[in-house]
């Protein structure tokens, strides 16, 4: 597709461990970028509505644990399936915004799901920023071009020994603030997508 990846990481992934990858969500390109940079097998959790997209939906249904966020039973099913898969170095990926925000939004508020699972299964959270996916592969058919996709992977946020009730909001906010502040401080990201501070 003409893209190159500029990947920087503050901490090394171990191949025999499970992780919860939490990138910002900017484009349909995001899951493919995560797969390209990851050495670990990854299971995605995503909303069931995306299964309706032509062609993409066929692949999506076969590779993603789908969740209906309005259904308690569906959310319980995600936990059950996650428990079965989080073994032998298999990791999970959830875009915690739960949607692709409009171009003027730096980062949409985070949902709790990724952080609940990470605490429940005591796996490290891996915060990632994808700076360029939206401007190079926009939802707007008339925008986009080949280029270098910058990815920054930050130090992991450990969840061992955390309590769901006491630590969930704190770890969610810590991850959000880390991503938000670094996105806001990237001049190219702010300029090229016309985001508001």
Secondary structure as UniProt FT lines:
FT   STRAND          4..9
FT   TURN            15..16
FT   STRAND          19..23
FT   TURN            28..29
FT   HELIX           30..37
FT   STRAND          42..47
FT   HELIX           48..52
FT   TURN            54..55
FT   HELIX           56..63
FT   STRAND          64..67
FT   TURN            69..70
FT   HELIX           72..85
FT   TURN            88..89
FT   STRAND          91..93
FT   TURN            96..97
FT   TURN            103..104
FT   HELIX           113..120
FT   TURN            121..122
FT   STRAND          124..130
FT   HELIX           133..136
FT   TURN            141..142
FT   STRAND          148..153
FT   TURN            160..161
FT   HELIX           164..184
FT   HELIX           187..192
FT   TURN            193..194
//
